Amino acid sequence: MKTDKLQQAGNSSVETESKKTKTTVPGPGSKRTVGNIKAADPVMSATDVNVYYGDKQAIRNISLEIGKNEVVAMIGPSGCGKSTFLRCFNRMNDTIEICRVEGDIRLDNEDIYGKDMDVVLLRARVGMVFQKPNPFPKSIYENVAYGPRIHGLTANRTELDEVVQTSLEKAGLWEEVKDRLDQPGTGLSGGQQQRLCIARAIAVSPDVILMDEPCSALDPIATARIEDLIDELRKNYAIAIVTHSMQQAARVSQRTAYFHMGELIEVGATEQVFTNPRTKLTEDYITGRFG
């Protein structure tokens, strides 16, 4: 398996690299990030982003791109700022009164914090899948149909039916629910609910899908289904995922970004980050010395 190979290579690399001097990163307030923050075909970009909760600064000078047809995994210890940064991409932090975001974040080169940006439309273009499945208290059908209906994306019931079916198929859920679309979405299992939420997100044809620890509440079988789905979805979407599981990051992502104490420490191809990290902080985290 890919994960096993990465782990074996990582162990070998750590033994070799432990004899060398790793790059250190300056303390809080630095703008130095080791690695390439650029994506091959960027859909969204963040430049020098700072986030504050009242007087407390949560993230410092973070720059990162999310590319088309790739999964970017954000890893790091609890409280390091990765979820806060992820929520900047669809302005979910706007819902927190004391939160202030500074810097430049663009979707297809359009400033998402600009005065002319419609936040409702932004969140349709940049979908979000949360840690805990949160289906609406509606039927399975209405959960998926909700977005296309309020955004006027379909002209009639036939088109809406097609969108619902296609979205559920893409989410790998159609065969399991096609005969009970009128039943409550909350009656599904945890893994099915999460796939329903993914179907709901892709029903409005987003450009980007954000996932904040989407498997943390799921069992191993449901987690495997979601990971397979993520790999399939990246063929059509740009995806950013926050995860506490380094094995999951290794399995699903093409690039990995390591966060520490509100800073982005290292970015690179996933295999490189896990087998030959450029910084001592990254190496210490992926080898389990802290975190």
Secondary structure by P-SEA (a helix, b strand, c coil): caaaaaaaaaaaaaaaaccccccccccccccccccccccccccccccbbbbbccccccccbbbbbbbccbbbbbbbcccccaaaaaaccccccccccccccbbbbbccccccccccccaaaaaaaccccccccccccccaaaaaaaaaaaacccccaaaaaaaaaaaaaaaccccccccccccccccccaaaaaaaaaaaaacccccbbbbccccccccaaaaaaaaaaaaaacccbbbbbbbccaaaaaccccbbbbbccccccccccaaaaacccccaaaaaaaacccc
